Amino acid sequence: MTPFVQPEDPSAADAIAGIADELSIFDDWMDRYQYIIELGRKLPPFPEDWANDSHRVPGCQSRVWMEAALRDGRVYLAGASDAAIVSGLVALLLRVYSGRTPAEIAATDPVFLKDLGLIEALSTNRGNGIAAMARKIREIAAVMPAA
Amino acid sequence: MNLADIRAQFPILNESVRGKQLVFLDSAASAQKPRAVIDAMVHAMEHQYANVHRGLHWMSERTTEAYEGTRDAIAALLNARDRHEVVFTGNSTGAINLVAHSYGRGILRPGQAVLISGMEHHSNIVPWQMLRDAHGIELRVAPITDAGELDMTAFEALLADRKVGLVSITHMSNVLGTYTPAARIAALAHAYGAKVLFDGSQAIVHRKIDVQALDADFYVFTGHKLYGPTGIGVLWARRALLEAMPPFMGGGDMISSVSYECSTWAELPHKFEAGTPAILESIGLNAAIGFMNSVGYDAIAAHEASLTDHALSRLAGIEGLNVIGRAQDRGGVVSFTMQGAHAHDIATLLDRQGIAVRAGQHCAEPLMRRLGLDSTARASFGIYTTHDEIDTLADTLIRVREFFA
């Protein structure tokens, strides 16, 4: 099984709308996090030999790793974390960004993480590392050759 | 002590977070501020503010009087022999760096050693590493026991060759809540010819500190954990040591005269206070000390001991939860891990219920490695913490536990 996340939604914007819909089912953040943790558990297994410093996304409180590959003009992403909620957030992020073209990634602002109340601030590297991962995905996509 | 009256003095405690009543259990990182501190700083800005030690005008003289009044209050708080032994710094980190620079490079000789413990904050590790690398000083680390206490036998053994010129050790661990036996540490250090510095950042918030009774040589703390403002900390040191130490930073207010050929230093403590100091913050710190005195350390210690006992007993009842450290003499800082849950997960879920705890390595990476942990969650208590808040924490942790069971 490939560690890279295959896109379920036709576009990044559809993925964000889908996530917003699914999260809105719950009235309570405890339930929402239960759902997010479940998404993390369903991530494709991340190869153990990738869980190293060269795959590490710098963050403060938990560890996040990722890998990217270009196939047929699309950027495929794999990711993992040692914390359960962060793994779930990684899953959400990869649902939005994995399998998209560099142009679509560039056009998809990670501000949706803040809009959906998933993180408090996009500017900080401390916290859960998810904002840093979103930035890194967009940096990687920016240097990939267009199809 | 009337807890409701005390809580009424902290406006922030009425805030809601994410629609829930704030339960602030992160006072060991930085404490909330009582009305007296807020008002004192606002009053100074509105009515009585100018630079200190400079102007021959009413505003400057009155402000200087307030600034120096804080020095008197600190001297009394610590039972210092002499107000000139109190030096203002930016925080505890600034105070330790001052000692590492002025005492470390100025007095210690290459080949001597500095002895710290295995449960120090980075601020009491890194300045000594920098001293080691710049000045040929050996850095020694006294181990801790599995209970999270200083290993006194190993500590004494590290002093035995009399190479240690300075022992620099926490008075209360910011991770384990352990109080170190400061008077015994000082007696041992002195018996082997070493001076001793205590990092009182945590301890002074909870216990009456008497630098003479401890027989300390240096004692440092920071204002913002003591219900005061950020940006102001204190180095207390014996007068003879401060007199022997060269200044750390050069600039205004620390000189008696300056020419291009040479400058001469101002009297203590101004020799160590270069530049315009934290004037408003000193006024806020004085108000914080006044607040502490109005409650009284005996009442504070009794309340916090009761909170700590309650927390340890509630947390012990949660399956899969492991409290880190079981020192005999401990205070209201409780670190814990939960089976199957990352500290980050715990803190995130608690936060959604309005409960603020810290998660991570607590600026003490070597201690975390010694404990074999990546991170812990940490609840810490203050004067305003209630038993109900601890029950809310415990009840919520039981819910969190269900996530990961």
Interface residues (C-beta under 8 A of the other chain):
Chain A: W29 M30 Y33 Q34 I37 C60 Q61 S62 R63 D82 A83 A84 I85 V86 N128
Chain B: R18 A341 H342 A343 H344 D345 A347 T348 L349 R352 Q353 A359 G360 D374 S375 R399 F403 F404
